Amino acid sequence: NSKVENSQLGFLVGIINGKVKNSLISRGVKIQDDALIEESLVFTNSEVKSGAQVKFAIIDKGVVVENNVKIIGSSEKPVVIPKGTVVTADIL
């Protein structure tokens, strides 16, 4: 059920089962069912789990965004998630 629109995917991207729009996805990234990535950068070996939403964010290496979590920034102020973070609550 993946849908990728106007985005760049790195060499050896992991698994994309969600929707990606206007974003850059690095190698080894996993995007689970019903996840949404828009206007964001997702770096190496990160995982966006089922139902999560990431908009206007920079997700550093090895980050895990747990099920149904929302990370929503703006074009003027994107949310930055540091390397290795496990995000378990919404960041709005």
C-alpha positions as CSV (number, residue, x, y, z in Angstrom):
1,N,0.0,0.0,0.0
2,S,2.9,2.4,-0.5
3,K,2.6,5.7,-2.3
4,V,5.6,7.9,-3.1
5,E,5.1,11.3,-4.6
6,N,7.7,13.9,-5.6
7,S,10.3,12.4,-3.2
8,Q,13.8,11.1,-3.4
9,L,14.7,7.7,-2.0
10,G,18.3,6.7,-1.1
11,F,20.1,3.6,-2.4
12,L,18.9,0.4,-0.5
13,V,15.9,2.0,1.2
14,G,14.4,-0.5,3.6
15,I,10.6,-0.9,3.5
16,I,8.0,1.6,2.5
17,N,4.4,0.7,3.1
18,G,3.0,4.1,3.9
19,K,2.7,7.4,2.0
20,V,5.7,9.7,1.3
21,K,5.3,13.1,-0.3
22,N,7.8,15.9,-1.0
23,S,10.5,14.2,1.2
24,L,13.9,12.7,1.2
25,I,14.3,9.1,2.5
26,S,17.7,7.7,3.2
27,R,18.9,4.1,3.0
28,G,17.7,1.5,5.5
29,V,14.6,3.5,6.4
30,K,11.4,1.5,7.3
31,I,8.0,3.1,6.9
32,Q,5.2,0.9,8.1
33,D,1.5,0.6,7.0
34,D,-0.6,3.8,7.2
35,A,2.4,6.0,8.1
36,L,2.6,9.4,6.5
37,I,5.8,11.4,5.7
38,E,5.4,14.9,4.2
39,E,7.9,17.7,3.6
40,S,10.5,15.9,5.7
41,L,14.0,14.4,5.7
42,V,14.4,10.9,7.2
43,F,17.9,9.7,7.7
44,T,19.6,6.3,7.7
45,N,18.1,3.3,9.6
46,S,15.2,5.2,11.0
47,E,11.7,3.7,11.4
48,V,8.3,5.3,11.2
49,K,5.8,2.8,12.6
50,S,2.2,2.2,11.7
51,G,-0.2,5.2,11.8
52,A,2.6,7.7,12.6
53,Q,2.6,11.1,10.9
54,V,5.7,13.1,10.2
55,K,5.4,16.6,8.6
56,F,8.0,19.3,8.3
57,A,10.6,17.4,10.3
58,I,14.2,16.3,10.2
59,I,14.5,12.8,11.5
60,D,18.2,11.9,12.2
61,K,19.8,8.5,12.0
62,G,18.4,5.6,14.0
63,V,15.3,7.3,15.2
64,V,12.1,5.3,15.9
65,V,8.7,7.0,15.7
66,E,6.3,4.8,17.5
67,N,2.8,3.8,16.3
68,N,0.3,6.6,15.8
69,V,2.7,9.3,17.0
70,K,2.5,12.7,15.3
71,I,5.6,14.9,14.7
72,I,4.4,18.1,13.1
73,G,6.4,21.2,12.5
74,S,6.1,24.0,9.9
75,S,8.1,25.2,6.9
76,E,9.4,28.1,9.0
77,K,10.2,25.9,12.0
78,P,10.7,22.2,11.3
79,V,10.9,19.7,14.2
80,V,14.4,18.2,14.6
81,I,14.6,14.7,16.2
82,P,18.2,13.9,17.3
83,K,20.1,10.7,16.4
84,G,18.9,7.5,18.1
85,T,15.8,9.0,19.7
86,V,12.7,6.9,20.3
87,V,9.6,9.1,20.0
88,T,6.7,7.8,22.0
89,A,4.5,11.0,22.3
90,D,3.3,13.6,19.9
91,I,5.5,16.6,19.1
92,L,3.3,19.4,17.7
